[in-house]
Each structure stands twice: as C-alpha cells, then as structure tokens.
C-alpha cells in the first residue's frame, strides 16, 4: 500500500494500480476549486466596476457613507460586499424586520380586541390593531361587537407600557401625518382629517370656505382671520387644540395626528360611534376568567400598505401587536430584545434596533443584516405572499422607478434627510434570484439623485447576470 498526502485532507490509503486515478481526481478537484475562485473574483470585480461607475462615483455620493451587499440564496454565496458589515441608519428599511415579526406571529387575521365578562359587564383591552375605524377598512367587527353588547363596557390599559412617540423620534414632526402617536387602542389611524371646500361667492363675490373634520370632533378649533395661500392646520404640541388657516384652494384635506392621552382620546371619539360610554376600569373591577378575542382584518392587508406606502403607523403598531401577542404587554425595548434573542439571534451583526418604523436615527443595521432577514423570509414564507407584500417596480414607493423591471424586483425603500436605502429581491435576466441591500448615509445631493444612482446600479446587475 502507498500513501498520498493531500494538503487539504488527511492521508488516503490507495491501491498501487489506482494511484493515477486518484491523482487525476485530485487535479480535477483542485481545478474546479480554482475555477470557482476565479469565477467569484471575476464576478466581484465586474460588480465592483459597476458600483463605482453608477453609484459610488456619482457626484454628491463620493463623500457619502455607502454599504452594499448582494447575495445569491441558491448557492449561499455573496456576489459582492462593500462595507456590508458596517452599521448604517436604514430609515424605513427597518420595517422589513417589523414585517417579518408580524408575518410570523400575528397569524392570518389580526386580534382587534380582547375582552372578558364579569358581573360589571365587559372588560376590554386594546391589542394595538391600527385598523379600528381606519378609513381604509370598511369591515369593523370590533365596532359591531361593542354596539351590540348591551353591557356596561370598561377598558383596562395595563398592557400599555410604552410612550406615544418612539425613542429618538424628531419631536418637531409631531404635526405631520407620518408621525401619528402610538397607542393600545388606536382609532382613525390616530389622525383627524380636516377638509376645506370652497363655495360660490356671496354678494361681494368673495368665496366662502367650509371646513369640517372626519370624524367630527369636540376639541377646540381656532381659526386664523386671514386667508392663507395654503390650507393648513397646526395642533398644539401637548393638547388637542388646533389652529386652522383657510386658503383659496377649491378643495383640500389634511390629516393631523391627535394627542392620544393613553386611550382617553379614543374613548371620546368612540362614544358617538358605539352609542355608549366606555369607562376606564378601576382596580376593583377584576377581569373574568375566560379571555376572548375579536378578530378583525387579514394580517397581510396591513403588511402590504405598510411596505407599499411605507406606513409608519402600521409598522409601529405591528411591532406593538407582536409584543402584546408574545409578552402580554406593549413595549418596544422588551419585544426587540426578545426577537433579537430568538428569531433574529443569528444575524451577522447585532443591530441597534429601537422602533418599528425606522423614524428614529438611533436604528443601526448593516447591509448583511438585511440580506439575512430577507433570506429568512424566503425560507419561512411563500414567494406569492412576499411578492404581494413588497412593492414591485413602479409600484408604491417605487413609483417612477424600476418601471422596466416590473415584477423582477420587489424591494423596500427608506428615506430620511441624508439617508436613502433600498433592500429586496431581484430576478436577473439569466434567471437568477438574488437578494440585495444598498444603504446610503450622509449624502449631499437630492434624494432623487441617490435613488436614480441606486436604480442604475441595480438594473446593471439585473441585465448582466
């Protein structure tokens, strides 16, 4: 018996007559490895050249912080990494993590309300469902249940252990509809719709403005005496007092967040709708023995607009609903810690994750973190479901971008001042499926310029491979 020593393997015993065959096998094996390495190096070089030409070298981006990762799930191989293990503020790409958690834990339909019955009547508890009286949802099973209960109704707020705003949110955005307050029992998306219409002029031919709200509110409205160029509504920072400025615009509507005050504002707005008052439970009004749940909307009917229009409110409430489902309380810190120790324990780099929507600049994730969670989605959920929830080219927040790509791309955008992000799935012209993440921080050009540069780079990858 002779022995051959291979640098990568232990000694192999062979028959004398088989020495040539084994040597040939070793040569072929080494050749395959070499070809694979050369092919991988060539792929990285080609993508690197495209990244430099179309993205990294673009005016306004040369001094920006940029991270890129491209990965092929079928071969478990990274095609390209550029600062992919570095941390970036991801803006609304954070919603991808909230979306995964919601898809896994919230079932086919949302818990709209939990309740028990006792001698006092019904004791209800909010679950964080954002669809209650939301204008996008006509079917309101919770409202129907409360209207026909014929019992005294009390509410417990013991599961709400959060603040109305998330950690690190910009407080001076409080009047904008994209930063509605969070709550255990949200109603109307926690915003009020103010509508102005212009009627025909009077004898002096001066048009008359009519202003109303949906829903109708009893909160204080102050009207500016002068006609402004644009219709506007400004709420006081800490209470529901609104200053309204009429304009010459024929019809205009504005959504303005209201101060939730826990569940107090919701109870006030619900009173007229259900025809009775909901009182806050006292310590002596104990819950009944059996807890029941009222189901509301299909879960994906929330996840789709959350991703298509990048709905911050839906994303925040989704994470809080997961918290309520898994922990029995609504608290960002606790549910994020739980998810990072369970579902997301194998992330390549542990992120600094603080909210559900990405409104906070305290969020820090790496491109490889997004590759990982998007790959986990592929493993855990059907492509039909994923491709319905994520917008395709020229859809949702991808409108006016990737029009030629159509269904070959499904991705989530993200934007804050100085931040543009895009992470998702791409089907190439050679029928390969890849996952990509591009995170741009501290750019000094317009958001549109950054988005067009990313688009050019991503489409170059799609067309070449």
N, C-alpha and C positions, 0 to 999 in steps of 0.2 A: 504494500500500500504506500502511496505517496501522498504528501500533503501540500496543498496550495494555500498560501497566506494572502488574504484579501484585506486591504487597508480598512474597509468599512465593515467587514464581517469577521467572525471567528474562523478558525481553521476548518477546512472541509475535507473529509476523507473521500478519495475517489479511486476508482479502479484505474490501473495504468492505461488501458485502452480508451478510457473516457476523458483523458486529460485534455485532448484537443477540443472536445465538445464543450467542456466546462469553461475552458479558456475563451472559446468563441462566445459563450453565453455572457461571460464577464465583460468582454469587449462590447457586445451589443447593449448590455445593461448600462455600462458607463457612457456609451454613445447616446442612448436615449436620455439619460440624465443631463448630459452636456447640451443636447438639442433643446431640451425643455428649459434649461437655464438660459441658453442663448435666446430662445423664443421669448421668455419672460423679460429678459433685459431689453430686447428689441421693442417689445410692447410698451414697456415703461418709458423708453427713450422717445418713442413716437408720440405717446400721450403727453409726455413732458414738453415736447416741442409745441404741440397744440395748445397746451395750457399756457405756455409762455407767450405764444403768438396772440391767442384770443382772449386771455384773461389776465394773467399776471403782469403782462407788459402794457396793459391798456392805460392810457392817461387817466390819472385820478385813482388808479389802483396800485401803482408801482410802490407806493409807500404804505398801502393798507396791509392789515394782517389777514391772511387768507389761508384756509385749510381745505384740502381736497382729498377725498378717498373714493376709489372705485373698486368694486368687488364683484366677483362672479360666483354666485351661490353653487352652481352646478359643479364647479371644480374646486370650491373652497379656496379660491385664490384671489389675492388682491392684484388688480391690474396696475393700480397707481396709488401712491400715497405722497402727499405733500403737506407737511406739518399736520398730519392726520391724527397725531396723538397729543396735539396741543389743545388747550381749552379756549373756547370762544363763547361770546354771548350769542345764543342761537335765535333770539326773538321767538316767533311763533312756531319754529321747528320743535319747540318744547311740547307743543300739542301732540306730537307723534307719540310721546311717552304716555300722556294722559289718555290718548285714544286707545293705545294698546291695553292699558289697565281697564278702561271701560269695556272694550270688546271682550276681554276675558272674564270680567267679574260681574257685569251688570245684566247678563242674560239676554234673552230675546226681547223683553219688554221691561220698561222702567218701573221701579217702585214709586208710585206717586204720592202715597200717604200710608202711614201705619197707624193703627188705632186699636184700642181695647174698649170694652164696655164694662161699666160698673153701675152701681146704684145712682150715681150722679148723672150719668149719661155717657157720652162718648169722650174719651181722652185721646186726642190725636197728636201726632208728631210728624213734623216735616222730614222729608228724605233728601231734600236738595234738588228735586226734579225741576228743571228750568222751564218745562213746557206748560205749567199751570197758567191758564188764561193767556198764554203767549199767542199772538195773532197768527202765527204760522200753523197752529194746531187747532182744528175745529172740534175734534172729539175730546170732550172734557169729562172723563169718568169721575174724577175727584169732585168736581162741582156738582155733578148729578147725584153722587152719593151724599154729599153734605146737604143738598137741597131737600132730599127725600128722607133724611134720617129721622126727623120728628123727635129729636132728642136735644137736650142741652149739650153744647159742644165746648170742650175745654182743650187747650193746647199746652203741651209740655215742651220747653225749649232746652231740656237737659242735655240733648245730644249736640247742641251747637257750642263748639269750643274754638271758634275762630273769630277773626276780625272781618269787617266788611270789605276792607282792602287787603290785598296780598302784600307780602314782605317785599319792600323795595319798589313798590309802585310809585309813579310820579303823581304826587298829590294834586298838582295843578291841572291834571287831566280829568278831575272829578266831574266836570260838567259835560264831558263827551260821552256819547253812547257806547263807545268801545270799552269804557271802564265802568260799567254798571257795578253796583255793590253786590256782594255775595250774601246769601242768607240760606237758612234752613228751609224756609217756605217762600220761595220767590214767586211773584205774580207779575204778569205782563212783561216778563223779561227784566223786571226791576227798573223799568223806564216808563215815562209818561210821554205820550205822543201829543205834541202841540201842533194844531193845524190853523193856518190862516187862509182865508178866502177873501177875494175882493168882489164886492157887489157893485151894481151900477151907481153912478154918482147921483147926488141929491140935486137940489135946485141950483147949487153953486158949482155943479159938475165936478165935485170932489168925490173920488171913490171912497167907499166905506169898507173898512176891514172888519171881518167877523173872525173871532179867534175862539176856538174851543179845544177841549182835551179829550183824549181817549186813553183810559176811562175818564169819566167825569170825576173831578176831584174837588174836595172842600178846602184844600190848602190855599194859603194866601197868595194872590197874584197882584203884583204891582205893574202898572202899565206906564211905559215911557211916553211923555206927552208929545214927543217929536217923531215923525215918520223917518225911519232909518232906510238906508239903501238896501239892507238885507234884513230879513226876518230873523230875529234871534231871541233866545230865552236863556237867561242866566239864573242859576239856582244859588242860593246862599250856600256856603261851604258846609255848615253843620246842621241846617234845618230846611224843611220843605217850604221855603218862601222863594217865589220865582219872579224875576223881573222880565217883562215881555216888551219887546220893541217891534212894533208893526212896521211893514215896509210896503212899497208899491208893487211888489210881486203879486201876480194874479192868484197863485195858489202855492203854498209852501208848507212843508211839515218838518218837524224836528223832534227827535227822540232825546229826552233829557233824563239821566238817572235820578232817582229819588233816594232820600236818606231812608234806609230800611228800619233803623232803630230796632234791631233784632227782628222780631216778627210783627212789631206794632203796626207798621205801615201796611203790611199785607193784610192784617186783620181788619184794618179800617177800610181798605179797598174791597175786601171780600164781603163786607156786611151787606151792601146793597145787592150784590150778585146772588148770594145764597139766601137772602131774606131773613137772616137772623145773626145775632152777635156771637162771635167766638171769644170766649174769655180765657185769660191766662190761668192755668191750673195753679192751685195753691199746694203747699206741702201736704195738706190733709186729704187731697183728692188723689188717692192712690190708683194706680193702673189696675185693670182687670187681669185675670190670669192668662188669657189667650190673646196673643197679638195677631192681628190680621193686617193684610196689605192690599191696597188698591193698586192694581196695575194700570199704567197709562199708555204711553206711546211706544212703538217699536224702537228699540235702542238705537238702531242704525239711522233712524230718522233724526236723531240728534247728532250722531257722529258725522254724518255726511255734511250738513251745513257747518259744523264745527271745523271741518277740514276745507270745504269748498269756499266758504266766505271768511274763513279764519275767525270764527265767532269766539271771542274771548270769554264771554259769559257762559256759553255752553261748555267750554273747556274747563273753566274753573268749577262749575257745578258738577261736571263729570267726575273730576278728581274727588270732590267732596262726597258725591254719591258712593264712589268706591270706598272711601273712608268710612262712611256710615254702614255700608254693607259688611266690610271686613272687621271693623273695630267697634261699631255701635256708636261712634261719635264722628263729628266732622272737624277734622284738624289736619292741615297740610303737613306740618312737620312730622306728625306721627304716621300718617299714611305713606309719605315719601320714604321715611326711614324703613317702614315695613316692606315696601316694594323693593327698595334697594337691597334688602337682606333676603328677599325671596325671588320674585320673578326676574329681577334685574341684577342678581348677585354676581353674574358672570360678565358684566360689562367690562370692556377692555380698560377703561379708565373711569374711576368713580366720579360722577359729576357733582357739582354743587347745584342742586335742584330745589327750588323754593316755591314755585307756584304751578298752576295747571295750564296757564295760557301762554307764558313767555313775556308777559308785560314787564316783568322785573329784569333789570340788568344784573341782578345777583345770580341769575342762572348761568352756569358754565358747563358746556358739554364739548366733547371732541367729535370731529367727523367720524371717527371709528365707532363712537358710541351710537351714532345714528345708523351706521351700517349694521351694527349688531342688532339693534331693536327692529329694524326693517326686515332683516333676515329672520328674526324670531317670528315676526308677523307671518312671513311666508310659510314657516313651518307649522304654525299653530292655527291659521285661518285660511279659508279658501281664497283663491285669487279673485273669484267672482265678487266676494264680499269686499276685499281690499280695493279692487279697481272701481267699485261703486262708491266707496267712502273717500278715496283720494281723487282729486280732480285730474282729468286728462288735459292734453294740450288744448289751449284756447277755451278752457272751462274755469269757472270760479276765479280764484286769484291768479290763475294762469291765463286769463282772458287777454288777448292780444299778444300772447307769447306761445311759442311752440305750435303754431297753427298748422305747420306742415307735418308735425309729429303725431298729432291726433292721439289715438289710443296706444301709441308706442311709448308714451311717457305717462306716469302717474306720480305726482310729487306734491310735497307741501312747501309752501313759501314761508318766508319770515322776514319781517322788516321792522326796524326801529331807526331812529336817526343815527346814521353812520353804520347801520347793520343791515345786511341783506343775506338771506340764507335760502337754500333750496336742497331738499333731500328727498329721494324717492327711488322709483324703479324705471328702468329704461330697457326697451326691447330693440336691439340693434338690427341693422339691415341684413346681417348674416345670421339672424335668428338666435342671438344670444340674449339672455336676460342678465342684466347687471343691476346692482344697487349702487347709488352714488350719494355723496353728500358734499356740498360746497358751502362753506361758511366764510363770510366776508365781514370783518370788523374794521372800524375807523377809516372808512373810505372818504375821499374828499371830492366826490363828484355826485351827480344826481342818482337817485335810486334807479331810475330808468336805465341810465348808462350801465350800471352794475348788472342789472337784470339782463340787458341785451348782451353783455360780455359773457355772462354765465350761459345764456342761451346759445351763443355762437360756439362756445367750448363744448357744451353737452351734445349739441347736434353734430359737431365734428366727430365726436366719439361714436355716436349712433351711425353715422354714414360710413365710417372707416372700418367698423368691426361688425 
